[in-house]
Amino acid sequence: MGYFWAEFRKINNEMFRFNTRIYLNNIVTPEENDICIGAVVGKNPGTAKPSNAVGCIQPINLDGDKLLPNVRSILLKSYARENLSIPERGYVQVLNLFYLCNANLEEAINSINRIQSPIICNSEEKLFPWLWYLWGGSDFSLNEFKNRFASINTKSHFYYNQSAARIENSAATKDSFARHTQGLSHELVVPYIASILKAG
């Protein structure tokens, strides 16, 4: 059982993480008809590891990764704020600028740049009720990976603009400071997310 699930694959001797899901309720195993309530996009998978052999969707060994529990906590608070029922098998899809696992961002970027055509997660082809950007500020080494997310199929794009100290209800650009959840006060985003969930 678990809240955090993903598929890990070894490619060119590097570990990649795909189809990462944050379930709001504890589940035994993901199912095809589970409900995707929205998506977030971060930089790349960090310290989290597979709990079993690679190649299948499985519970994630967080190993200190705080992004996934943080997002889940924010969503639970958002549902509670509007007294909304949490979908029994609802989950948040986690997308990344690239999917190579490495907590050291500089090493991860060096590794991904050696791969001619970095693999994109098939989850990016879904329709999402909303997409929340969490990739931080402008970064020359990361900006080239950001453009594709403006065309993700979603009803609503948003991010917390650290520079302007407000929510922006638009797609983040490569130069946007789309605040990560680390150190972010939940109350800066919970009311906005709660309003999106209430609107359906």
N, CA and C atoms as a LAMMPS dump frame, in Angstrom:
ITEM: TIMESTEP
0
ITEM: NUMBER OF ATOMS
600
ITEM: BOX BOUNDS ff ff ff
-5.0000000000000000e+02 5.0000000000000000e+02
-5.0000000000000000e+02 5.0000000000000000e+02
-5.0000000000000000e+02 5.0000000000000000e+02
ITEM: ATOMS id mol type element x y z
1 1 1 N 0.846 -1.2 0
2 1 2 C 0 0 0
3 1 3 C 0.877 1.244 0
4 2 1 N 0.307 2.365 -0.415
5 2 2 C 1.073 3.594 -0.397
6 2 3 C 0.334 4.756 -1.044
7 3 1 N 0.912 5.941 -0.877
8 3 2 C 0.377 7.163 -1.489
9 3 3 C 1.141 7.561 -2.743
10 4 1 N 2.393 7.138 -2.847
11 4 2 C 3.277 7.629 -3.904
12 4 3 C 3.762 6.461 -4.759
13 5 1 N 3.464 6.536 -6.063
14 5 2 C 3.722 5.418 -6.972
15 5 3 C 4.418 5.923 -8.235
16 6 1 N 5.221 5.048 -8.841
17 6 2 C 5.885 5.405 -10.101
18 6 3 C 6.447 4.158 -10.76
19 7 1 N 6.803 4.328 -12.016
20 7 2 C 7.501 3.275 -12.757
21 7 3 C 8.952 3.705 -12.932
22 8 1 N 9.874 2.881 -12.495
23 8 2 C 11.312 3.16 -12.636
24 8 3 C 11.879 2.291 -13.753
25 9 1 N 12.748 2.885 -14.563
26 9 2 C 13.394 2.139 -15.645
27 9 3 C 14.867 2.497 -15.729
28 10 1 N 15.695 1.496 -15.997
29 10 2 C 17.117 1.725 -16.239
30 10 3 C 17.309 1.911 -17.75
31 11 1 N 17.856 3.065 -18.155
32 11 2 C 18.117 3.356 -19.564
33 11 3 C 19.537 3.89 -19.667
34 12 1 N 20.342 3.273 -20.516
35 12 2 C 21.748 3.684 -20.665
36 12 3 C 22.454 3.767 -19.308
37 13 1 N 22.149 2.795 -18.464
38 13 2 C 22.772 2.697 -17.134
39 13 3 C 22.387 3.845 -16.199
40 14 1 N 21.323 4.566 -16.522
41 14 2 C 20.81 5.641 -15.671
42 14 3 C 19.393 5.281 -15.236
43 15 1 N 19.002 5.71 -14.036
44 15 2 C 17.657 5.455 -13.532
45 15 3 C 16.716 6.585 -13.927
46 16 1 N 15.565 6.209 -14.491
47 16 2 C 14.528 7.166 -14.86
48 16 3 C 13.249 6.821 -14.106
49 17 1 N 12.449 7.853 -13.836
50 17 2 C 11.175 7.644 -13.15
51 17 3 C 10.043 8.21 -13.997
52 18 1 N 9.056 7.37 -14.298
53 18 2 C 7.925 7.763 -15.143
54 18 3 C 6.606 7.495 -14.416
55 19 1 N 5.55 8.114 -14.943
56 19 2 C 4.187 7.895 -14.442
57 19 3 C 4.121 8 -12.924
58 20 1 N 4.687 9.07 -12.398
59 20 2 C 4.673 9.295 -10.948
60 20 3 C 3.307 9.822 -10.528
61 21 1 N 2.746 9.199 -9.519
62 21 2 C 1.402 9.569 -9.037
63 21 3 C 1.417 9.812 -7.526
64 22 1 N 0.722 10.858 -7.119
65 22 2 C 0.507 11.158 -5.707
66 22 3 C -0.956 10.863 -5.409
67 23 1 N -1.228 9.783 -4.72
68 23 2 C -2.609 9.438 -4.372
69 23 3 C -2.997 10.141 -3.074
70 24 1 N -4.219 10.642 -3.037
71 24 2 C -4.691 11.339 -1.845
72 24 3 C -5.079 10.351 -0.747
73 25 1 N -5.537 9.169 -1.148
74 25 2 C -5.84 8.096 -0.198
75 25 3 C -4.847 6.956 -0.393
76 26 1 N -4.64 6.199 0.663
77 26 2 C -3.744 5.05 0.61
78 26 3 C -4.361 3.975 -0.281
79 27 1 N -3.599 3.457 -1.246
80 27 2 C -4.136 2.436 -2.143
81 27 3 C -3.238 1.2 -2.137
82 28 1 N -3.827 0.077 -2.551
83 28 2 C -3.078 -1.172 -2.629
84 28 3 C -2.255 -1.205 -3.897
85 29 1 N -2.862 -0.779 -5.013
86 29 2 C -2.145 -0.714 -6.288
87 29 3 C -2.911 0.199 -7.24
88 30 1 N -2.228 0.941 -8.109
89 30 2 C -2.919 1.794 -9.083
90 30 3 C -3.76 0.965 -10.052
91 31 1 N -4.85 1.568 -10.529
92 31 2 C -5.717 0.921 -11.503
93 31 3 C -5.949 1.849 -12.681
94 32 1 N -6.356 1.25 -13.798
95 32 2 C -6.516 1.984 -15.061
96 32 3 C -7.545 3.106 -14.954
97 33 1 N -8.613 2.885 -14.189
98 33 2 C -9.706 3.873 -14.118
99 33 3 C -9.58 4.83 -12.94
100 34 1 N -8.404 4.929 -12.315
101 34 2 C -8.186 5.899 -11.241
102 34 3 C -8.335 7.313 -11.79
103 35 1 N -8.687 8.252 -10.928
104 35 2 C -9.038 9.614 -11.368
105 35 3 C -7.86 10.563 -11.187
106 36 1 N -7.387 11.117 -12.295
107 36 2 C -6.337 12.138 -12.232
108 36 3 C -7.003 13.487 -11.976
109 37 1 N -6.729 14.087 -10.827
110 37 2 C -7.398 15.339 -10.47
111 37 3 C -6.617 16.566 -10.938
112 38 1 N -5.356 16.394 -11.348
113 38 2 C -4.521 17.506 -11.788
114 38 3 C -3.076 17.048 -11.892
115 39 1 N -2.19 17.984 -12.212
116 39 2 C -0.783 17.634 -12.399
117 39 3 C 0.112 18.76 -11.909
118 40 1 N 1.32 18.38 -11.534
119 40 2 C 2.364 19.352 -11.193
120 40 3 C 3.568 19.061 -12.084
121 41 1 N 4.387 20.085 -12.319
122 41 2 C 5.607 19.865 -13.094
123 41 3 C 6.796 20.458 -12.345
124 42 1 N 7.766 19.589 -12.048
125 42 2 C 8.975 19.999 -11.356
126 42 3 C 10.196 19.849 -12.25
127 43 1 N 11.365 19.907 -11.655
128 43 2 C 12.613 19.832 -12.433
129 43 3 C 12.886 18.398 -12.88
130 44 1 N 13.316 17.548 -11.944
131 44 2 C 13.58 16.142 -12.251
132 44 3 C 13.414 15.336 -10.965
133 45 1 N 13.205 14.014 -11.086
134 45 2 C 13.106 13.206 -9.871
135 45 3 C 14.414 13.271 -9.081
136 46 1 N 14.296 13.426 -7.779
137 46 2 C 15.492 13.616 -6.96
138 46 3 C 15.916 12.37 -6.209
139 47 1 N 15.694 12.356 -4.886
140 47 2 C 16.232 11.285 -4.046
141 47 3 C 15.364 10.033 -4.033
142 48 1 N 14.099 10.133 -4.436
143 48 2 C 13.185 8.989 -4.357
144 48 3 C 13.702 7.813 -5.177
145 49 1 N 13.463 6.607 -4.657
146 49 2 C 13.988 5.392 -5.279
147 49 3 C 12.879 4.349 -5.425
148 50 1 N 13.102 3.337 -6.283
149 50 2 C 12.128 2.242 -6.358
150 50 3 C 12.16 1.417 -5.084
151 51 1 N 11.029 0.85 -4.722
152 51 2 C 10.982 -0.02 -3.545
153 51 3 C 11.22 -1.472 -3.943
154 52 1 N 11.032 -1.78 -5.242
155 52 2 C 11.213 -3.144 -5.746
156 52 3 C 12.062 -3.108 -7.008
157 53 1 N 12.057 -4.201 -7.759
158 53 2 C 12.779 -4.26 -9.031
159 53 3 C 12.186 -3.249 -10.005
160 54 1 N 13.009 -2.713 -10.895
161 54 2 C 12.542 -1.709 -11.846
162 54 3 C 11.66 -2.352 -12.914
163 55 1 N 10.872 -1.504 -13.609
164 55 2 C 10.114 -1.973 -14.753
165 55 3 C 8.617 -2.047 -14.554
166 56 1 N 8.118 -1.819 -13.328
167 56 2 C 6.673 -1.833 -13.111
168 56 3 C 6.313 -0.702 -12.166
169 57 1 N 5.045 -0.299 -12.184
170 57 2 C 4.623 0.758 -11.268
171 57 3 C 4.618 0.183 -9.854
172 58 1 N 5.135 0.936 -8.903
173 58 2 C 5.36 0.429 -7.556
174 58 3 C 5.388 1.576 -6.555
175 59 1 N 5.265 1.278 -5.265
176 59 2 C 5.396 2.334 -4.258
177 59 3 C 6.801 2.932 -4.315
178 60 1 N 6.891 4.226 -4.081
179 60 2 C 8.171 4.931 -4.107
180 60 3 C 8.795 4.928 -2.714
181 61 1 N 10.07 4.664 -2.664
182 61 2 C 10.852 4.864 -1.449
183 61 3 C 11.302 6.329 -1.476
184 62 1 N 10.654 7.178 -0.702
185 62 2 C 10.893 8.626 -0.778
186 62 3 C 12.329 9.012 -0.466
187 63 1 N 12.955 8.343 0.472
188 63 2 C 14.355 8.608 0.817
189 63 3 C 14.622 10.106 1.035
190 64 1 N 13.705 10.759 1.738
191 64 2 C 13.897 12.181 2.054
192 64 3 C 13.271 13.155 1.069
193 65 1 N 12.717 12.665 -0.034
194 65 2 C 12.072 13.548 -1.013
195 65 3 C 10.839 14.189 -0.384
196 66 1 N 10.786 15.516 -0.358
197 66 2 C 9.684 16.211 0.318
198 66 3 C 8.628 16.763 -0.636
199 67 1 N 8.945 16.833 -1.945
200 67 2 C 7.989 17.415 -2.895
201 67 3 C 6.674 16.649 -2.907
202 68 1 N 6.748 15.333 -3.03
203 68 2 C 5.527 14.546 -3.171
204 68 3 C 4.629 14.639 -1.934
205 69 1 N 5.157 14.454 -0.708
206 69 2 C 4.299 14.629 0.473
207 69 3 C 3.771 16.054 0.624
208 70 1 N 4.574 17.044 0.222
209 70 2 C 4.151 18.439 0.314
210 70 3 C 2.95 18.699 -0.587
211 71 1 N 3.024 18.219 -1.816
212 71 2 C 1.909 18.413 -2.754
213 71 3 C 0.659 17.723 -2.22
214 72 1 N 0.812 16.513 -1.708
215 72 2 C -0.348 15.799 -1.157
216 72 3 C -0.965 16.577 0.005
217 73 1 N -0.142 17.086 0.901
218 73 2 C -0.64 17.859 2.042
219 73 3 C -1.413 19.094 1.587
220 74 1 N -0.886 19.792 0.595
221 74 2 C -1.547 20.996 0.074
222 74 3 C -2.903 20.643 -0.536
223 75 1 N -2.961 19.537 -1.273
224 75 2 C -4.233 19.124 -1.88
225 75 3 C -5.251 18.731 -0.831
226 76 1 N -4.827 18.015 0.202
227 76 2 C -5.757 17.626 1.261
228 76 3 C -6.322 18.866 1.963
229 77 1 N -5.466 19.852 2.218
230 77 2 C -5.924 21.107 2.839
231 77 3 C -6.885 21.856 1.918
232 78 1 N -6.65 21.771 0.622
233 78 2 C -7.511 22.461 -0.343
234 78 3 C -8.898 21.833 -0.389
235 79 1 N -8.957 20.514 -0.364
236 79 2 C -10.264 19.837 -0.314
237 79 3 C -10.981 20.175 0.988
238 80 1 N -10.252 20.166 2.101
239 80 2 C -10.861 20.446 3.404
240 80 3 C -11.384 21.873 3.48
241 81 1 N -10.694 22.809 2.869
242 81 2 C -11.086 24.226 2.927
243 81 3 C -12.499 24.438 2.388
244 82 1 N -12.856 23.703 1.332
245 82 2 C -14.182 23.841 0.727
246 82 3 C -15.122 22.697 1.098
247 83 1 N -14.709 21.877 2.084
248 83 2 C -15.503 20.714 2.509
249 83 3 C -15.88 19.826 1.328
250 84 1 N -14.931 19.621 0.436
251 84 2 C -15.159 18.792 -0.747
252 84 3 C -14.792 17.346 -0.46
253 85 1 N -15.507 16.433 -1.09
254 85 2 C -15.193 15.015 -0.957
255 85 3 C -13.955 14.688 -1.781
256 86 1 N -13.022 13.967 -1.179
257 86 2 C -11.813 13.552 -1.888
258 86 3 C -12.144 12.33 -2.736
259 87 1 N -11.852 12.375 -4.037
260 87 2 C -12.094 11.19 -4.877
261 87 3 C -11.378 9.98 -4.282
262 88 1 N -12.093 8.86 -4.166
263 88 2 C -11.56 7.688 -3.472
264 88 3 C -10.225 7.241 -4.059
265 89 1 N -10.102 7.278 -5.378
266 89 2 C -8.869 6.853 -6.034
267 89 3 C -8.286 8.01 -6.85
268 90 1 N -8.406 9.215 -6.305
269 90 2 C -7.877 10.395 -6.977
270 90 3 C -6.373 10.542 -6.771
271 91 1 N -5.703 10.996 -7.825
272 91 2 C -4.257 11.196 -7.725
273 91 3 C -3.828 12.434 -8.509
274 92 1 N -2.662 12.97 -8.15
275 92 2 C -2.019 14.062 -8.877
276 92 3 C -0.876 13.458 -9.691
277 93 1 N -0.862 13.762 -10.983
278 93 2 C 0.231 13.297 -11.851
279 93 3 C 1.432 14.217 -11.688
280 94 1 N 2.625 13.631 -11.571
281 94 2 C 3.847 14.416 -11.456
282 94 3 C 4.607 14.351 -12.776
283 95 1 N 4.79 15.512 -13.402
284 95 2 C 5.568 15.638 -14.63
285 95 3 C 6.901 16.304 -14.279
286 96 1 N 7.879 16.148 -15.139
287 96 2 C 9.19 16.742 -14.896
288 96 3 C 9.777 17.314 -16.176
289 97 1 N 10.672 18.287 -16.01
290 97 2 C 11.384 18.824 -17.167
291 97 3 C 12.13 17.697 -17.87
292 98 1 N 12.731 16.815 -17.085
293 98 2 C 13.276 15.557 -17.608
294 98 3 C 13.172 14.525 -16.498
295 99 1 N 13.277 13.244 -16.868
296 99 2 C 12.857 12.173 -15.963
297 99 3 C 14.003 11.341 -15.401
298 100 1 N 15.227 11.794 -15.584
299 100 2 C 16.386 11.108 -15.031
300 100 3 C 16.481 11.398 -13.537
301 101 1 N 16.684 10.35 -12.74
302 101 2 C 16.729 10.492 -11.283
303 101 3 C 18.138 10.855 -10.812
304 102 1 N 18.249 11.947 -10.109
305 102 2 C 19.51 12.316 -9.464
306 102 3 C 19.247 13.532 -8.589
307 103 1 N 19.528 13.422 -7.303
308 103 2 C 19.306 14.537 -6.383
309 103 3 C 20.27 15.683 -6.639
310 104 1 N 21.415 15.392 -7.271
311 104 2 C 22.382 16.431 -7.619
312 104 3 C 22.002 16.972 -8.999
313 105 1 N 21.39 18.162 -9.033
314 105 2 C 20.846 18.689 -10.28
315 105 3 C 21.919 18.88 -11.346
316 106 1 N 23.089 19.342 -10.954
317 106 2 C 24.167 19.552 -11.923
318 106 3 C 24.567 18.235 -12.587
319 107 1 N 24.699 17.185 -11.783
320 107 2 C 25.028 15.872 -12.337
321 107 3 C 23.913 15.368 -13.243
322 108 1 N 22.659 15.589 -12.822
323 108 2 C 21.515 15.14 -13.62
324 108 3 C 21.501 15.824 -14.982
325 109 1 N 21.753 17.133 -14.997
326 109 2 C 21.758 17.884 -16.257
327 109 3 C 22.881 17.394 -17.168
328 110 1 N 24.059 17.162 -16.593
329 110 2 C 25.179 16.643 -17.384
330 110 3 C 24.834 15.291 -17.997
331 111 1 N 24.168 14.435 -17.22
332 111 2 C 23.8 13.107 -17.71
333 111 3 C 22.748 13.195 -18.805
334 112 1 N 21.721 14.022 -18.596
335 112 2 C 20.637 14.099 -19.583
336 112 3 C 21.123 14.733 -20.88
337 113 1 N 22.095 15.623 -20.8
338 113 2 C 22.626 16.258 -22.004
339 113 3 C 23.466 15.312 -22.848
340 114 1 N 23.889 14.187 -22.265
341 114 2 C 24.636 13.192 -23.03
342 114 3 C 23.715 12.271 -23.834
343 115 1 N 22.412 12.346 -23.531
344 115 2 C 21.438 11.51 -24.236
345 115 3 C 20.876 12.306 -25.405
346 116 1 N 20.957 11.739 -26.602
347 116 2 C 20.567 12.481 -27.806
348 116 3 C 19.1 12.901 -27.778
349 117 1 N 18.213 11.972 -27.434
350 117 2 C 16.777 12.279 -27.401
351 117 3 C 16.209 11.839 -26.062
352 118 1 N 16.237 12.726 -25.054
353 118 2 C 15.709 12.359 -23.734
354 118 3 C 14.269 11.86 -23.824
355 119 1 N 13.968 10.787 -23.105
356 119 2 C 12.64 10.176 -23.165
357 119 3 C 11.654 11.005 -22.357
358 120 1 N 10.485 11.245 -22.957
359 120 2 C 9.41 11.992 -22.308
360 120 3 C 8.384 10.996 -21.776
361 121 1 N 7.845 11.279 -20.62
362 121 2 C 6.84 10.399 -20.024
363 121 3 C 5.541 10.447 -20.83
364 122 1 N 4.961 9.275 -21.089
365 122 2 C 3.695 9.204 -21.823
366 122 3 C 2.57 9.931 -21.108
367 123 1 N 2.705 10.134 -19.806
368 123 2 C 1.677 10.838 -19.036
369 123 3 C 1.457 12.262 -19.541
370 124 1 N 2.456 12.839 -20.19
371 124 2 C 2.315 14.204 -20.692
372 124 3 C 1.242 14.326 -21.772
373 125 1 N 0.779 13.204 -22.302
374 125 2 C -0.239 13.217 -23.351
375 125 3 C -1.662 13.252 -22.796
376 126 1 N -1.816 13.156 -21.48
377 126 2 C -3.15 13.159 -20.875
378 126 3 C -3.774 14.55 -20.903
379 127 1 N -5.081 14.587 -20.665
380 127 2 C -5.797 15.842 -20.406
381 127 3 C -5.859 16.018 -18.898
382 128 1 N -5.358 17.167 -18.416
383 128 2 C -5.339 17.44 -16.979
384 128 3 C -6.332 18.557 -16.635
385 129 1 N -7.079 18.4 -15.533
386 129 2 C -7.96 19.491 -15.097
387 129 3 C -7.177 20.773 -14.803
388 130 1 N -5.961 20.637 -14.275
389 130 2 C -5.096 21.798 -14.023
390 130 3 C -3.64 21.348 -14.022
391 131 1 N -2.745 22.327 -14.258
392 131 2 C -1.303 22.07 -14.257
393 131 3 C -0.624 23.147 -13.422
394 132 1 N 0.09 22.709 -12.387
395 132 2 C 0.753 23.615 -11.446
396 132 3 C 2.262 23.503 -11.66
397 133 1 N 2.901 24.633 -11.959
398 133 2 C 4.335 24.677 -12.242
399 133 3 C 5.131 24.871 -10.947
400 134 1 N 6.166 24.014 -10.768
401 134 2 C 6.978 24.038 -9.544
402 134 3 C 8.467 23.99 -9.867
403 135 1 N 8.879 24.522 -11.013
404 135 2 C 10.256 24.303 -11.47
405 135 3 C 11.259 25.373 -11.034
406 136 1 N 10.86 26.3 -10.194
407 136 2 C 11.79 27.314 -9.706
408 136 3 C 11.979 28.446 -10.701
409 137 1 N 13.113 29.134 -10.587
410 137 2 C 13.371 30.306 -11.425
411 137 3 C 14.024 29.962 -12.752
412 138 1 N 14.332 31.004 -13.503
413 138 2 C 15.012 30.835 -14.786
414 138 3 C 16.386 30.212 -14.554
415 139 1 N 16.724 29.257 -15.394
416 139 2 C 18.01 28.558 -15.272
417 139 3 C 18.455 28.184 -16.673
418 140 1 N 19.568 28.753 -17.109
419 140 2 C 20.038 28.548 -18.482
420 140 3 C 20.129 27.069 -18.84
421 141 1 N 20.545 26.25 -17.896
422 141 2 C 20.731 24.828 -18.18
423 141 3 C 19.415 24.047 -18.209
424 142 1 N 18.336 24.648 -17.703
425 142 2 C 17.039 23.975 -17.671
426 142 3 C 16.008 24.57 -18.627
427 143 1 N 16.207 25.818 -19.033
428 143 2 C 15.184 26.528 -19.789
429 143 3 C 14.779 25.83 -21.086
430 144 1 N 15.72 25.122 -21.712
431 144 2 C 15.412 24.455 -22.984
432 144 3 C 14.373 23.355 -22.812
433 145 1 N 14.191 22.85 -21.591
434 145 2 C 13.238 21.774 -21.351
435 145 3 C 11.819 22.288 -21.064
436 146 1 N 11.646 23.588 -20.91
437 146 2 C 10.384 24.134 -20.4
438 146 3 C 9.32 24.388 -21.459
439 147 1 N 9.725 24.669 -22.682
440 147 2 C 8.766 25.141 -23.685
441 147 3 C 7.625 24.176 -23.96
442 148 1 N 7.872 22.881 -23.891
443 148 2 C 6.829 21.918 -24.274
444 148 3 C 5.625 21.946 -23.333
445 149 1 N 5.791 22.468 -22.124
446 149 2 C 4.701 22.412 -21.156
447 149 3 C 3.596 23.438 -21.42
448 150 1 N 3.894 24.454 -22.204
449 150 2 C 2.844 25.426 -22.56
450 150 3 C 1.769 24.777 -23.424
451 151 1 N 2.103 23.67 -24.087
452 151 2 C 1.136 23.003 -24.968
453 151 3 C 0.541 21.747 -24.333
454 152 1 N 0.804 21.519 -23.044
455 152 2 C 0.172 20.395 -22.341
456 152 3 C -1.337 20.598 -22.362
457 153 1 N -2.075 19.518 -22.53
458 153 2 C -3.531 19.582 -22.637
459 153 3 C -4.142 19.715 -21.233
460 154 1 N -4.477 20.947 -20.861
461 154 2 C -5.04 21.202 -19.533
462 154 3 C -6.068 22.323 -19.605
463 155 1 N -7.005 22.31 -18.678
464 155 2 C -8.023 23.361 -18.62
465 155 3 C -7.483 24.613 -17.937
466 156 1 N -6.44 24.463 -17.12
467 156 2 C -5.971 25.591 -16.314
468 156 3 C -4.485 25.451 -16.002
469 157 1 N -3.705 26.478 -16.313
470 157 2 C -2.298 26.553 -15.92
471 157 3 C -2.184 27.539 -14.749
472 158 1 N -1.313 27.26 -13.784
473 158 2 C -1.054 28.265 -12.742
474 158 3 C 0.277 27.99 -12.055
475 159 1 N 0.778 29.007 -11.361
476 159 2 C 1.984 28.877 -10.545
477 159 3 C 2.025 30.026 -9.557
478 160 1 N 2.789 29.83 -8.484
479 160 2 C 3.007 30.92 -7.543
480 160 3 C 4.241 31.673 -8.009
481 161 1 N 4.032 32.918 -8.414
482 161 2 C 5.113 33.765 -8.912
483 161 3 C 5.882 34.34 -7.718
484 162 1 N 7.061 33.79 -7.48
485 162 2 C 7.856 34.228 -6.341
486 162 3 C 8.263 35.685 -6.466
487 163 1 N 8.545 36.136 -7.686
488 163 2 C 9.005 37.519 -7.896
489 163 3 C 7.901 38.521 -7.582
490 164 1 N 6.66 38.188 -7.958
491 164 2 C 5.535 39.109 -7.751
492 164 3 C 4.738 38.775 -6.495
493 165 1 N 5.078 37.665 -5.839
494 165 2 C 4.384 37.217 -4.622
495 165 3 C 2.882 37.074 -4.842
496 166 1 N 2.519 36.346 -5.911
497 166 2 C 1.099 36.113 -6.2
498 166 3 C 0.952 34.901 -7.116
499 167 1 N -0.272 34.368 -7.144
500 167 2 C -0.615 33.29 -8.069
501 167 3 C -0.82 33.885 -9.458
502 168 1 N -0.27 33.221 -10.463
503 168 2 C -0.512 33.596 -11.857
504 168 3 C -1.333 32.472 -12.485
505 169 1 N -2.491 32.81 -13.055
506 169 2 C -3.311 31.768 -13.682
507 169 3 C -3.016 31.703 -15.181
508 170 1 N -1.767 31.353 -15.469
509 170 2 C -1.294 31.224 -16.842
510 170 3 C -0.13 30.239 -16.847
511 171 1 N 0.277 29.837 -18.034
512 171 2 C 1.429 28.938 -18.136
513 171 3 C 2.699 29.687 -17.748
514 172 1 N 3.564 29.029 -16.997
515 172 2 C 4.861 29.628 -16.675
516 172 3 C 5.741 29.596 -17.921
517 173 1 N 6.567 30.613 -18.087
518 173 2 C 7.52 30.64 -19.184
519 173 3 C 8.895 30.255 -18.645
520 174 1 N 9.876 30.158 -19.533
521 174 2 C 11.22 29.787 -19.098
522 174 3 C 11.808 30.819 -18.138
523 175 1 N 11.337 32.058 -18.188
524 175 2 C 11.87 33.118 -17.333
525 175 3 C 11.051 33.332 -16.061
526 176 1 N 9.909 32.628 -15.938
527 176 2 C 9.066 32.774 -14.748
528 176 3 C 9.747 32.161 -13.53
529 177 1 N 9.494 32.746 -12.366
530 177 2 C 9.953 32.145 -11.113
531 177 3 C 8.769 31.384 -10.524
532 178 1 N 8.604 30.137 -10.99
533 178 2 C 7.499 29.285 -10.55
534 178 3 C 7.93 28.57 -9.274
535 179 1 N 7.513 29.103 -8.143
536 179 2 C 8.002 28.688 -6.831
537 179 3 C 7.79 27.198 -6.563
538 180 1 N 8.841 26.552 -6.107
539 180 2 C 8.812 25.167 -5.651
540 180 3 C 8.082 25.124 -4.31
541 181 1 N 7.635 23.936 -3.897
542 181 2 C 6.916 23.837 -2.612
543 181 3 C 7.843 23.918 -1.407
544 182 1 N 9.144 23.729 -1.606
545 182 2 C 10.073 23.742 -0.466
546 182 3 C 10.059 25.107 0.218
547 183 1 N 9.657 25.132 1.472
548 183 2 C 9.607 26.384 2.225
549 183 3 C 8.428 27.272 1.883
550 184 1 N 7.566 26.83 0.989
551 184 2 C 6.406 27.633 0.587
552 184 3 C 5.29 27.477 1.616
553 185 1 N 4.786 28.595 2.136
554 185 2 C 3.641 28.545 3.04
555 185 3 C 2.433 28.007 2.275
556 186 1 N 1.816 26.961 2.795
557 186 2 C 0.687 26.349 2.105
558 186 3 C -0.454 27.328 1.879
559 187 1 N -0.622 28.259 2.808
560 187 2 C -1.744 29.203 2.693
561 187 3 C -1.606 30.155 1.503
562 188 1 N -0.443 30.208 0.897
563 188 2 C -0.267 31.045 -0.297
564 188 3 C -0.909 30.407 -1.53
565 189 1 N -1.124 29.098 -1.483
566 189 2 C -1.671 28.408 -2.658
567 189 3 C -2.968 27.657 -2.378
568 190 1 N -3.206 27.28 -1.119
569 190 2 C -4.393 26.489 -0.804
570 190 3 C -5.693 27.168 -1.238
571 191 1 N -5.925 28.459 -0.958
572 191 2 C -7.196 29.066 -1.372
573 191 3 C -7.429 28.996 -2.883
574 192 1 N -6.365 29.224 -3.666
575 192 2 C -6.514 29.192 -5.114
576 192 3 C -6.826 27.77 -5.595
577 193 1 N -6.074 26.791 -5.101
578 193 2 C -6.307 25.414 -5.518
579 193 3 C -7.696 24.962 -5.081
580 194 1 N -8.105 25.351 -3.874
581 194 2 C -9.444 25.003 -3.39
582 194 3 C -10.518 25.551 -4.33
583 195 1 N -10.317 26.753 -4.843
584 195 2 C -11.301 27.359 -5.756
585 195 3 C -11.374 26.595 -7.068
586 196 1 N -10.229 26.108 -7.553
587 196 2 C -10.21 25.305 -8.787
588 196 3 C -10.938 23.983 -8.569
589 197 1 N -10.678 23.344 -7.427
590 197 2 C -11.322 22.07 -7.136
591 197 3 C -12.832 22.247 -6.995
592 198 1 N -13.246 23.335 -6.37
593 198 2 C -14.673 23.6 -6.195
594 198 3 C -15.367 23.845 -7.525
595 199 1 N -14.668 24.541 -8.416
596 199 2 C -15.256 24.85 -9.735
597 199 3 C -15.355 23.605 -10.614
598 200 1 N -14.571 22.592 -10.24
599 200 2 C -14.622 21.338 -10.998
600 200 3 C -13.817 21.396 -12.258
